[in-house]
Amino acid sequence: SHQSARYRLNWDGREERQSSSGLIVTSGTGSTGWARSIHQERHSQVRLPDPTELALAFFVREAWPSPTSGTMLTEGRIEGQDHLVVISEMDDGGVAFGDGIESDRIELLWGQRLEIGLAQTRLNLVLGA
């Protein structure tokens, strides 16, 4: 829907309640699309991951400052054992989906926690001869 996402964001020992248009998380292979556009538009100092690098980058879309929500924790890099934690504060529930495929989503009801980090297993692309 067209409502703002409301959640608590935890990363790097910091927590902030936010209201925004959502979050973009990218791997190195995905860092040439939407995430790159956000990165360039805001002149971000966060280094986007290279395609083979074990890292993710995240960007909060259009964080809204208010008496109850902040705009200080809007981007970062996830490496090693780091996790980005999103705790839903959506009365109607929010959603999380990958690669723009909204039909393949999981609901995030009030209080549910989503942890985003590096996977234990990596995909490997094998090119045929």
Salt bridges, closest charged atoms under 4 A:
GLU53 OE2 - ARG47 NH2 2.83
GLU53 OE2 - ARG77 NH2 2.50
GLU75 OE1 - ARG42 NH1 3.37
GLU79 OE2 - ARG77 NH2 2.90
GLU89 OE2 - ARG8 NE 2.94
GLU89 OE1 - ARG17 NE 2.63
GLU115 OE2 - ARG113 NE 3.02
